[in-house]
C-alpha cells in the first residue's frame, strides 16, 4: 500500500505538471529559495583546486579566500544563518548542482553562453574578471610568444584557461597542451621540466608566486576570445567574457534574483572591491564587468 501510494502521488504530481504548467513553474520558483531558508544553510559546491586566492582550507578546517568571503557576505544579505562549502571534483560541480546536492556553485566558474545553453544553468551578475598569462621559469630559453612554436603548454582541465591554451595550439603558436587536475599541478610540472610553459589566469599566477618565486610572463595579458560558433552570442551578452559568476539551477529564478540583488549591493557599497583588494587582485577594470559599463 505504501508503494502504491507513493506511485500514485508521483503520477498525480506528473499529471499536475502537465495539466497546470504555470502552477508547477511557480512551485519550482518558490522551492529553491524557500527550502534554503527553511534549512538555514546555503550550500555551495566548490572544487577546491588549490587556486589561491580563490579558496583554501586552513589546518583548523576553516575556509579562506575570495570565494569564502563572497559566500559569507551573500548568505548574510540573503538572511540565511549559515553557509557551507561542499568540496567535490570539478567535473561534478554542475551535475551535482542540477540534482540538488548543493544550492549554488561558487568555484571560479567563468560565465559563457555555451555553458548556459548546454548546461541548462544560469549565472549571477559577475564579480571578477579573469584574463590569462603565459608563464615560464626565469631561466627558460623562451623569451617571446613566438618562441613557443614547439613547446608544450600546461593548463587546468575543464577551465577557460585550458581552452585558451588549446586555441594557441590551433593557431600554431604552440605544439600541444597537457591538462592537469588542479591549479598547482602545472607549476610543479613546469619546475620538473614536464612542460615548457603554463597558461592560467592572473589570480592563479599571483598566488603561485608565493611557492614558485622564479617565474616570469611572456607577452601581454590575453583576454578570452569566444569560440567561432559562439562569437555572435557572446557579442550580445551583457558581461565581458572572462567574468566569473555564481551558478544557479535554471529552475531557481527567485534564488538567482536575490543573489543578483546581493551582488549589486555589494558592488555599489564597495564590498566586492574590498574583498578583491584584501587578496591583492583588484585592478581598475574589475569595477566594470559588463559590456554596458565597458562602453560608458
N, C-alpha and C positions, 0 to 999 in steps of 0.2 A: 504494500500500500504506500509506503514511504517513497519508493522508487517511482511508482505510478504518479504520485502527487508531484514529485519533482519534475517528471517528464511532462505532465500536464501544464505545470507552471511555465516551463520553458516554451511549450507550444503556444500558450497564451501570450507570453512575452513577445515571441517572434511574430505572432499574428498582429499584436498591437503595434509593433514597429512597422509593419507593412500597411495596416489599415489607417494608422494615425501617425504618419511620419513626423508631423510637426510636434506632437507630444513627445515622441522618442527623442527628437533633436533637443527639445527644451530640457528633458531629463538629463541628456548627455552633458549639456552645458552646465547644469547645476551640480552634477555629480562630482566632478573633479575637485573644484574649489571647496565645496561644502564638505566632502569627505576628508579633505586635508585639514580643514578647520576642526572637524569633529575629532580627528586623530590627535591634533595638537602638535604635529610634526610635519615639516616639509622635507621630503627626501630627495636627494639629488644623486644621480648616477655620475660617477667620475672614474676615469681610467687610471688616475694616479701614475702618470707616465714619467715621473721624476722631473717634471718640467717646472723647475723654479723659474720665476717667482709665482707660477700659477697656483700650485698646490703641493704641499709636502706635509708629512706627519712627523711630529716630534717624538722623542723617546717616551714621553708620558702619554702618547696616543692622541694628543690634540693636533688639529689641523691648522696650518698657517698658509698664507698666500693670498693672492688676489681673489681666487675662487671662494676661499673661506670667508673673507671679508665681505664679498658681494652677497653670498648666501645668507650670512648673518644679518646684513642690513635689509635685504629684501624680505626675509622672514619677519623681521621686526615691523616693517612697513605694511606687510600683509596682515599683521595682527595675529601671527601664529607663534605659539610659545617657544617651539624648539625647531632646530634644523639638524639634518643628519646626512653625511655623505655615505653612499653605498659604493664601495670600490668594486670594479669589475674590469673585464677586458674591453679594450677599445671597440672590438667588433660586436660586442653585445650591448653597447650603450643604447642604440636605437631600438633593437628588438626588445630589450628589457623594458624600455620606456613604453612601448606600444602594448605590452601585456600587463603593465601596471606594477612592475617590480620597484619602480621609483617614480616620483611625480614629475620630475624635470631632469634634463641633462645639463650639467654645468661642468664642462670639461674641455675647454679650448676648441669648441666646435665653430668652425668657420661657416658663415651663412652663404649658401649658394642656392640658386633657383633649381638646379638639378637635384640637390639633396631634398629640397622640399617636394619636388614633383614625384620623384621615385620613392621617397621615404614616407610620404603622406604625413609629414610633420610640419610644424610651424616654428618660427624663431621669434624671440623677443627683439625689441629695439637693440641695436648694437651697443657694446660698452667698451670695446677695444679693437684697434686696427693693427693687424699684423702685416709685415712685409718680410721678404726673405733676404738673406745674405749668403754669399758663397764664402766658406770658411776653410782655411788651410792652416797647417802648422807654420810657425815662424820661420823655420829653416826649409820650407817647401821650395822646390825648384819652380813652382808655378807663381807667376807674378802678375799675369793678366788673365782675363776670362778666355782669351784666345789660346792660352797655353793648355787649356783643359781638354783639347780635342780627343786625346786618347786616354783620358782619365776616368776613373770610377768614382761616381758620386755616392755619398751616403745620405739617407734621409729616414723618415719615420713612416712606417706602413699605415696607409689609410688617411694620411693627412694631406692638406693642400700643399704643404712643403714637398711631399713626395710627387705630387702632380707637377709641380714646378720643375723638380729635378728631372723627371721623365720628359718634360717638354724641352728642356735643354738638350737632352739626348736626341729627341726627334728633330731638333733644329741643327743637329750636327755639331753642337758646341761641347759635347762630352761623349764618351763611349758607351757607358752603361750605368745603371743605378743598382745599389744594394740597399734594400729597405730593412729597417730594424724595428724592434717591438717597442722600445722606449726612447725618449729623447736623449738619454745619457749614452746609449749604446753606440751611436755613430761616432761620438767623440773618443770613446775607448778604441773603436776600430781605426780611427784616424791615427791615434797615437801608436797603435800596434802595426801600422802600415798595411792594413787590410783594404783601405780605401784611400783615395787621393785628396778628396775634398768633401765638404758637407754642405747641404742645402737645408737650412732651417730658419725659423723666424728670429727677429731681433731680440725678443724677450728670452728665448731659449739660449741664444748666444750669450747674452749678458749674464744669465745665471750660470752657465757652464764655465765662464771665465774664472769663477771662483775656484774651480777644480783643475782647469787646464789653462794655465796662465800664458803659455806660448802659442797664442792664436792670432791670426790676422785675417782680414777680409779682402776679397778680390772684387774690384768693380764697385759700382754704386748700388744702393738698395734696389731690389727687384720687386716691383709691385705685381700682385697677382693679375693674370690675364685669363679671361674666360675661355673655356673650350670653344672651338669653332661653332659647334652645334648650339651653344648656349650664349653666344655673344649678343644676339639681339635681345634675348630675355634679360640678361644681366645689365644691358644698357638701360633698360626700362626700370630696373629695380631701384628702390629708394635708398638703399645702403651702398656704400663703397665695397667692392669685392676685396676680401681680406678681413672684413669685420667679423668679430665674434659675437655670438648671441646665445641666449639660453633656449634650449629646445623644449617644446611643449607638444603634447599629443594634439592632433588636429581636431579632436572632438572635445577640446577643453578651452573654448574661446573665452569664457569668463576668467579662467586662471591666467591665460595669456594677457587679457586686458588689464588685470590687476598688476601683473608683473611689469607690463609696459608703463603703467602709471607710476609704479615704484621706481623704475629705471629713469623715467623722465624727470621725476622729482629729484632723484639722486644726481642727475646731470645738472639740473637747474641750480641746486643749492651747493654744488661743488664737491659732493661726496665722492663721485667716481674719480674726479681729478685727484682728490686727496688720497684715495686708495692707490691709484697708479703711481703717484709721487712717492708714496710710502715704500713702494718696491722699485723705485728708480726707473720706471719705464714710461713716464708721461713725457709726451712731446706735444708741441702746439697742434699738430694735426689730429691728436686724439680728441680734441674738442669738436671736431667736425667730421662726423662719421656717416653722414647721409649725403646723397647726391645733391639735394636741395641746398644743404649747408655748403657743399663744395662750390656751388655756383654763386653763392652770395658774396 
